[in-house]
Amino acid sequence: MGPANTAGVGGAPTGAIAAQITTDFGSFEAFTKTFNETTAKQFGSGWGWLVFAEGKLKVTTTPNQDSPLSQGLYPILGNDIWEHAYYLKYQNKRPDYLAAWWNVVNWAEVNKRFAVAKG
């Protein structure tokens, strides 16, 4: 991924979430690979999530409209993988959508949510 965007949108993360991603996944690149591969495999409609549980970041998915909250997990980052989110631009190429999506992630908001999750 590219360098961090000074506006906190797209590119690599900064701050506490960047440090935790490196701790738990080894690198931002390893994290995005895990997130994209896990999320691309979600059958049908659903969501890809980054959650903080038991002191670690974890990637998970949920079907349809389900939320990690129903599993007692706090969502830090979510990606809508229902076809309505990407079909007009990417057709059935969910992996292409997932790769491009990192350009619009709001890392400033993710850092706020991470702070809440950590308590």
C-alpha positions as CSV (number, residue, x, y, z in Angstrom):
1,M,0.0,0.0,0.0
2,G,1.1,3.6,-0.5
3,P,2.3,6.0,2.1
4,A,-0.1,7.3,4.8
5,N,-2.4,10.1,3.6
6,T,-2.0,13.2,5.8
7,A,-5.8,13.6,5.8
8,G,-6.1,10.2,7.4
9,V,-7.9,8.7,4.5
10,G,-6.6,5.9,2.3
11,G,-3.0,4.6,2.2
12,A,-1.4,3.1,5.2
13,P,-2.7,3.7,8.8
14,T,-0.9,5.8,11.4
15,G,-1.1,6.0,15.1
16,A,-2.2,3.3,17.5
17,I,-4.0,1.2,15.0
18,A,-0.9,1.1,12.8
19,A,1.2,-0.2,15.7
20,Q,-1.4,-2.8,16.6
21,I,-1.7,-4.0,13.0
22,T,2.1,-4.5,12.9
23,T,2.0,-6.3,16.2
24,D,-0.8,-8.7,15.3
25,F,-0.2,-9.2,11.6
26,G,3.5,-8.4,11.1
27,S,2.9,-5.6,8.6
28,F,0.2,-3.5,7.0
29,E,0.7,-5.5,3.8
30,A,0.2,-8.8,5.6
31,F,-3.0,-7.4,7.3
32,T,-4.5,-6.2,4.0
33,K,-3.8,-9.6,2.4
34,T,-5.5,-11.4,5.3
35,F,-8.4,-9.0,5.3
36,N,-8.9,-9.2,1.5
37,E,-8.6,-13.0,1.3
38,T,-10.9,-13.6,4.3
39,T,-13.5,-11.1,3.1
40,A,-13.4,-12.3,-0.6
41,K,-14.3,-15.8,0.6
42,Q,-17.5,-14.7,2.4
43,F,-20.3,-16.6,0.7
44,G,-23.0,-14.3,-0.7
45,S,-23.7,-11.0,0.8
46,G,-22.2,-9.8,4.0
47,W,-19.4,-7.8,5.7
48,G,-15.7,-8.0,6.4
49,W,-14.6,-6.8,9.8
50,L,-11.6,-5.8,11.8
51,V,-12.4,-6.4,15.5
52,F,-10.4,-6.2,18.7
53,A,-10.9,-9.2,21.0
54,E,-8.8,-10.6,23.8
55,G,-6.1,-8.0,23.3
56,K,-5.6,-8.7,19.6
57,L,-6.9,-7.5,16.3
58,K,-8.8,-10.2,14.3
59,V,-10.4,-10.3,10.8
60,T,-13.8,-11.9,10.6
61,T,-16.8,-11.9,8.4
62,T,-20.6,-11.9,8.9
63,P,-23.4,-12.9,6.5
64,N,-26.1,-10.5,5.3
65,Q,-26.8,-7.7,7.8
66,D,-25.2,-9.4,10.8
67,S,-22.8,-7.5,13.0
68,P,-19.9,-8.6,15.2
69,L,-21.8,-6.9,18.1
70,S,-24.1,-9.9,18.1
71,Q,-21.1,-12.0,18.8
72,G,-19.9,-9.8,21.6
73,L,-17.2,-8.2,19.4
74,Y,-16.6,-4.5,18.8
75,P,-16.2,-3.6,15.1
76,I,-13.3,-1.2,14.4
77,L,-13.4,-1.4,10.6
78,G,-16.1,-2.8,8.3
79,N,-16.4,-3.3,4.6
80,D,-19.7,-3.9,2.9
81,I,-19.3,-6.8,0.5
82,W,-22.9,-7.0,-0.6
83,E,-23.0,-6.8,-4.4
84,H,-24.7,-3.4,-4.3
85,A,-21.4,-2.0,-2.9
86,Y,-19.3,-2.9,-5.9
87,Y,-21.2,-4.5,-8.8
88,L,-21.8,-1.4,-11.0
89,K,-18.0,-0.6,-11.1
90,Y,-16.4,-4.1,-10.5
91,Q,-19.1,-6.5,-11.7
92,N,-18.5,-9.8,-10.0
93,K,-14.8,-9.1,-9.3
94,R,-15.0,-8.7,-5.5
95,P,-11.2,-9.0,-5.1
96,D,-10.7,-5.9,-7.3
97,Y,-13.2,-4.0,-5.2
98,L,-11.4,-5.1,-2.0
99,A,-8.0,-3.9,-3.4
100,A,-9.4,-0.5,-4.4
101,W,-11.3,0.0,-1.1
102,W,-8.1,0.6,0.9
103,N,-7.8,4.0,-0.9
104,V,-10.8,5.3,1.0
105,V,-10.5,3.9,4.5
106,N,-10.8,6.6,7.1
107,W,-7.9,5.8,9.4
108,A,-8.6,8.7,11.7
109,E,-12.0,7.2,12.5
110,V,-10.5,3.7,12.8
111,N,-8.1,5.0,15.4
112,K,-11.1,6.5,17.3
113,R,-12.9,3.2,17.2
114,F,-9.8,1.3,18.2
115,A,-9.4,3.6,21.3
116,V,-13.0,2.8,22.3
117,A,-12.4,-0.9,21.8
118,K,-9.3,-1.0,23.9
119,G,-11.2,0.9,26.7
